[in-house]
Each structure stands twice: as structure tokens, then as C-alpha cells.
């Protein structure tokens, strides 16, 4: 079964949120795009995952 773009983006977001560098690298290798915007569930803010990673001091 092939990952959808949304699945990969969610996987990458969760990897960043959980500071799981192995899962992050895996998601990126499979085609996740760190420069695409990620809307939070409340739609209060939109940031790309690279920004989120930097804010959380993950990279």
C-alpha cells in the first residue's frame, strides 16, 4: 500500500513533534516535503514543517 501525501506529511509532523530523527529521515526518504504547509487541527496557524522543526529546536 502506497503512502498518500497527507500520510507522509502527518508522519513527518509526528516525527518532528516526538523528536524521532529516524522516523523523520524515513519520511523524508519516502518523499515527505518539509517545505509544505501543515495546518493544525484548529486551523489557527499554518506553518511548514521545517519551521515547526526549527521552533522546537529539532534541527
Beta strands, then each sheet from edge to edge (+ up, - down):
strand 1: 37-39
strand 2: 46-48
sheet 1: 1+ 2-
end
